[in-house]
Every structure is written in structure tokens, then in C-alpha cells.
């Protein structure tokens, strides 16, 4: 099986920052889309377009296609990382949970990944990285508290919070699963498979709910174009590459940087208020990521 060559060190050093910058905009694009469309109908269209683009890119570059076993594993990853995670995030935002606080709630993922990556993946996390993960988690708690005090009526319904929790579980499980079994997955063909499966799953949900309305106005079209081209193609390919080349806990520490950027972007574009407590939490998140990424994860020696 032909595999992509390992990227140069300069690429790996720049890729994490680029990924975080792109990923943080997804919450804002989602908010722009769900204000004009049924969440599941919107996601079905998004995944279908992303699948077409990735299939065309795979064919044009003559990149390898996944084997049946690889396609099955890619389909599971797609259901978790795309259909499950984005389905939960989109539902939460559609039910009124602010985009900034949705990003903060699912931002607990790095701590869960750190807790599970050692027993499931055999990737040991250093003391400095644990300190960074815990600092980042403390920062997330401060941001949540600041957002709650800034919204006296609450931050969202129980259903919206439940959807965000579902997204958190799916993205954590999907990241660990991809890291454990997806090392040999062809990058382009495997990602295309993920989107085909996700589009089919969300399409079935849309049909089961008797379809969904989409208002094809300028805001929706711009949001959809951004989410498909920049997030579903650009950012996801960066994430798949990072998961292939770096330990899961180290990659996921980057997600602590997403809530600060998403909250700031929500404030700038949608006027979602920031409190002093939230700003302090954002600072802790950044400090935690810097500490977690400072040292490489020590891997246990492999035998056989």
C-alpha cells in the first residue's frame, strides 16, 4: 500500500496553528448556516458536497483508494468525527446555545483524550503535559462560568447542552479510534469515504424527520461554502495528517486554543459578550496548550 511521505519538520510546526485558526471558524459558519436551514438538511448537503470534492480530488491526483477494511474503519471514523460531532454541535447551536460557549463545552475533549490515550493507545503523557491539560481544563471552566454569569437566563436548554455533550463524546471517541486504527488509511480516499458515510447517515436522519427546509440566501451560501472548502476539506485533511504524525494527547491539546478564538470571533461577529472571568479563562487555555505542547510525548518501547 502506497503511503504519503512524512511531512518536513517545518510543515508540522506550522500545521497545528493553521488547523486551530481554521477549526475555530467552524462554529461561526455553523451559526450562519443553521439560522437559515434545518440542521440535519444542512449537514447532509455539506457532507455530500465535501464527499464529491474529496472523491474528485482523489481521482484527479490518482491517490490510492482504501481497501474494504480501511473503508470500514474510515466509515466508523466519519460517523464519529463528522456525523456525530458536527451533528451534536449543529443541533446545540440550532437550539440556541451560543456558538462561543458550544466551542468551550466541546473543548473539554483534550482532557478526556489525555486520560484515555495511555490505556487505549499506549501513549504516555508527561507531567508537563498533564499540567498543561489541567490548566487548559481550568481555563475552560472559567470561560463557562464567565459565559453563564454573562447570560442571567442561562446558556441554553437541557437539550442543547445534551447535544453539546454528545458532540464531545463523539469527537473524543473518533479521535482515539482514528489514531488507533487509521494509521494506514489513505489520506484523500479515506477522508472521502468518511464523508460519503456521513452524508448517507445524516440524509437518513433528514428523511426520517420528513425533510428539512433550507433558505438559499447569501448568508447560508457563504457559510456553506466556507464550511465545505475550508473546514470539511482543508481543516479535516490537516487533522488527519496531525493524528497520523503526532500523539493523540498532543494533537488534542490544540483544541484548547479553539474556544478562545471562537469566543473572540463570536464577540466580533455576533456580539456575544465577554466577561473578565472569561478572558482570564482564555488566558489559562493558551498557557495550558503551550505547556502541553512543550515536550514530546514519551512513547513506550514497542516489541515484536
C-alpha positions in Angstrom: 0.0 0.0 0.0 1.4 3.4 -1.0 1.6 5.8 1.9 2.1 9.5 1.9 5.6 10.6 2.9 6.2 12.1 6.3 6.0 15.9 6.1 9.0 18.1 6.8 9.5 19.5 10.3 8.7 23.0 9.1 5.3 21.8 7.9 4.5 20.1 11.1 5.5 23.2 13.1 3.1 25.4 11.1 0.2 22.9 10.7 -1.1 23.0 14.3 -1.6 26.8 14.3 -3.2 26.7 10.9 -5.5 23.9 11.9 -6.6 25.8 15.1 -7.3 29.0 13.2 -9.4 27.2 10.6 -11.2 25.0 13.1 -12.3 27.8 15.3 -14.2 29.4 12.4 -16.4 26.4 12.1 -18.6 27.4 15.0 -19.4 30.7 13.4 -20.0 29.2 10.0 -22.4 26.8 11.6 -24.3 29.5 13.3 -24.7 31.4 10.0 -25.9 28.2 8.3 -28.4 27.0 11.0 -30.1 30.4 11.1 -31.3 29.6 7.6 -31.7 25.9 7.4 -32.7 22.7 9.2 -29.5 21.5 10.9 -29.7 17.9 9.5 -30.6 19.0 6.0 -27.7 21.5 6.1 -25.2 18.9 7.3 -26.4 16.4 4.6 -25.7 19.0 1.9 -22.4 19.9 3.5 -21.2 16.3 3.7 -22.4 15.5 0.2 -20.5 18.4 -1.3 -17.4 17.6 0.7 -17.6 13.9 -0.4 -17.9 15.0 -4.1 -14.9 17.3 -3.7 -12.7 14.7 -2.0 -13.7 12.0 -4.5 -12.8 14.2 -7.4 -9.5 15.2 -5.7 -8.6 11.6 -5.1 -9.3 10.7 -8.7 -7.5 13.7 -10.1 -4.4 13.1 -8.1 -4.6 9.3 -8.7 -4.3 8.9 -4.9 -4.8 5.4 -3.5 -8.3 4.3 -2.6 -8.9 2.5 0.7 -9.3 -1.3 0.8 -12.6 -2.7 2.1 -11.2 -3.0 5.6 -9.8 0.5 5.6 -13.1 1.9 4.2 -15.0 0.2 7.0 -12.7 1.8 9.6 -12.9 5.2 7.8 -16.7 4.9 7.9 -16.7 4.5 11.6 -14.4 7.5 12.0 -16.7 9.5 9.8 -19.8 8.7 11.8 -18.0 9.8 15.0 -15.9 12.8 13.9 -18.3 14.2 11.3 -21.9 12.9 11.7 -21.8 12.6 15.5 -19.6 15.5 16.4 -20.9 18.0 13.9 -24.5 16.7 14.3 -24.3 17.5 18.0 -22.6 20.9 17.6 -25.1 21.9 14.9 -28.1 20.8 17.0 -26.8 22.6 20.1 -26.3 25.9 18.2 -29.7 25.4 16.4 -31.4 25.0 19.8 -29.9 28.4 20.9 -26.7 27.6 22.6 -24.2 30.4 21.8 -21.5 29.4 19.3 -18.8 30.5 21.7 -20.0 28.5 24.6 -20.6 25.5 22.4 -17.0 25.6 21.4 -16.0 25.8 25.1 -18.1 22.8 26.1 -16.7 20.5 23.4 -13.3 21.9 24.2 -13.1 19.6 27.2 -12.0 16.9 24.7 -8.2 17.2 25.3 -8.5 16.2 28.9 -10.7 13.2 28.1 -8.2 12.2 25.3 -5.3 12.6 27.7 -7.0 10.4 30.3 -7.7 7.7 27.7 -4.7 7.8 25.4 -2.4 5.9 27.7 -4.7 2.8 28.4 -6.1 2.7 24.9 -3.2 3.8 22.7 -0.1 3.2 24.9 0.9 6.9 24.6 2.3 8.1 27.9 1.7 11.7 28.8 4.5 13.6 30.6 3.9 15.6 33.9 4.4 18.8 32.0 1.7 17.8 29.5 -0.7 16.8 32.3 -0.1 20.1 33.9 -0.9 21.8 30.6 -4.1 19.7 30.1 -5.3 20.5 33.6 -4.6 24.2 33.2 -6.5 24.2 29.9 -9.4 22.5 31.6 -9.4 25.0 34.4 -9.5 27.7 31.7 -12.5 26.1 30.1 -14.3 26.0 33.4 -13.6 29.7 33.9 -14.9 30.6 30.4 -18.1 28.6 31.0 -18.6 30.3 34.4 -18.0 33.7 32.7 -20.4 32.9 30.0 -23.1 31.8 32.5 -22.8 34.9 34.6 -23.0 36.9 31.3 -26.3 35.2 30.5 -28.6 35.5 33.5 -31.3 33.4 31.8 -28.9 30.5 31.3 -26.7 29.4 28.5 -29.1 27.1 26.8 -31.8 24.4 27.2 -31.1 20.9 28.6 -31.5 19.5 25.1 -28.9 22.0 23.7 -26.4 21.1 26.5 -27.1 17.4 25.9 -26.3 17.8 22.2 -23.0 19.5 23.0 -22.2 16.7 25.4 -23.0 14.2 22.7 -20.6 16.0 20.3 -17.9 15.9 23.0 -18.2 12.2 23.3 -18.2 11.6 19.6 -15.1 13.8 18.9 -13.2 12.2 21.7 -14.1 8.6 20.6 -13.5 9.5 16.9 -10.0 10.9 17.6 -8.9 7.9 19.6 -10.3 5.5 17.1 -8.7 7.2 14.2 -5.4 7.3 16.0 -5.6 3.6 16.9 -6.7 2.1 13.6 -6.3 4.8 10.9 -2.6 5.0 10.5 -2.6 3.1 7.2 -5.7 5.0 5.9 -5.1 6.7 2.5 -5.5 10.4 3.4 -7.6 11.6 0.5 -9.6 8.4 -0.3 -10.2 7.6 3.3 -11.5 11.1 4.0 -13.8 10.9 1.0 -15.1 7.6 2.4 -15.8 9.3 5.8 -17.9 12.0 4.1 -19.9 9.5 1.9 -20.9 7.6 5.1 -21.7 10.8 7.0 -23.8 12.2 4.2 -25.7 8.9 4.0 -26.3 8.9 7.8 -27.4 12.5 8.1 -29.5 12.1 4.9 -31.4 9.2 6.5 -32.0 11.3 9.6 -33.3 14.2 7.5 -35.7 11.8 5.6 -36.8 10.3 8.9 -37.8 13.8 10.1 -39.8 14.3 6.9 -37.1 16.5 5.3 -35.9 20.0 6.2 -36.1 23.5 4.9 -33.1 25.4 3.5 -33.3 29.1 2.7 -30.7 29.6 -0.1 -29.8 33.2 0.8 -26.4 34.9 0.7 -25.6 34.1 4.4 -26.4 30.4 4.0 -24.5 30.1 0.7 -21.4 31.9 2.1 -21.5 29.8 5.3 -21.9 26.6 3.4 -19.1 27.4 1.0 -16.7 28.3 3.9 -17.6 25.1 5.9 -17.2 22.8 2.9 -14.0 24.2 1.4 -12.1 25.5 4.4 -13.4 23.2 7.2 -14.5 19.9 5.6 -11.6 19.8 3.1 -8.8 21.9 4.4 -9.0 21.6 8.2 -10.0 17.9 8.2 -7.1 17.0 6.0 -4.8 18.8 8.4 -6.4 17.0 11.3 -6.0 13.6 9.7 -2.3 14.4 9.0 -1.7 15.6 12.5 -3.3 12.5 14.0 -1.1 10.3 11.8 2.1 12.0 12.7 1.7 13.2 16.3 0.5 11.5 19.5 -3.3 11.9 20.2 -2.9 13.8 23.5 -0.5 16.3 21.9 -2.8 16.9 19.0 -5.8 17.3 21.2 -4.2 19.9 23.5 -4.5 22.2 20.4 -8.3 22.1 20.8 -7.9 24.2 24.0 -7.0 27.1 21.7 -10.2 26.7 19.7 -12.6 28.1 22.4 -10.6 31.3 23.0 -10.6 32.0 19.2 -14.2 31.0 18.7 -15.4 33.2 21.7 -13.4 36.2 20.4 -14.8 35.6 16.9 -18.3 35.3 18.2 -17.9 38.6 20.1 -16.6 40.3 17.0 -19.2 39.0 14.5 -22.3 38.3 16.6 -21.8 40.5 19.7 -21.7 37.6 22.1 -20.5 39.2 25.3 -17.2 38.5 27.1 -16.7 38.8 30.8 -13.4 39.4 32.8 -13.7 35.8 34.1 -14.0 34.5 30.5 -10.9 36.5 29.4 -8.9 35.0 32.4 -10.1 31.5 31.3 -8.9 32.1 27.8 -5.5 33.1 29.1 -5.3 29.8 31.1 -6.3 27.9 28.0 -3.5 29.3 26.0 -1.0 28.7 28.8 -2.1 25.1 29.1 -1.7 24.4 25.4 1.8 25.9 25.4 2.8 23.7 28.4 1.2 20.6 26.9 2.9 21.0 23.6 6.3 21.9 25.1 7.6 18.4 25.4 7.1 15.4 23.1 5.0 12.6 24.5 7.2 9.7 25.6 6.1 6.5 23.8 6.7 3.1 25.4 9.1 0.8 23.6 7.4 -1.4 21.0 8.2 -5.1 20.9 7.9 -7.5 18.1 
